């Protein structure tokens, strides 16, 4: 008998890939869905791929957010309006 693909793992994989392009925007949802799909079927390779990709994109999103906040803080402390305007462009 042929094994069917779990729809939850497919959705988790799609959200994880979207999270990669949006710097972790949907990675948390993908991570939760991947965990649930992995609990339902331990041999699901799509759920494992979604789990790994969502963790990577979640970490990447956190790093980028922290870097942007630090850069904005440096621009605010420097007081130069040209630096701050360059950030907005």
QUILIN-V612467 format. One record per backbone hydrogen bond with DSSP energy under -1.0 kcal/mol. NH is the residue of the N-H (numbers start at 1). CO is the residue of the C=O. If there is no record, write none. Layout:
nh co
NH CO
NH CO
//
This chain:
nh co
10 6
11 7
12 8
13 9
14 10
15 11
16 12
17 13
18 14
19 15
20 16
21 17
22 18
24 19
30 26
31 27
32 28
33 29
34 30
35 31
36 32
37 33
38 34
39 35
40 36
41 37
44 41
48 44
49 45
50 46
51 47
52 48
53 49
54 50
55 51
56 52
57 53
58 54
59 55
60 56
61 57
62 58
63 59
64 60
65 61
66 62
67 63
68 64
69 65
70 66
71 67
72 68
73 69
74 70
75 71
76 72
77 73
78 74
79 75
84 80
85 81
86 82
87 83
88 84
89 85
//
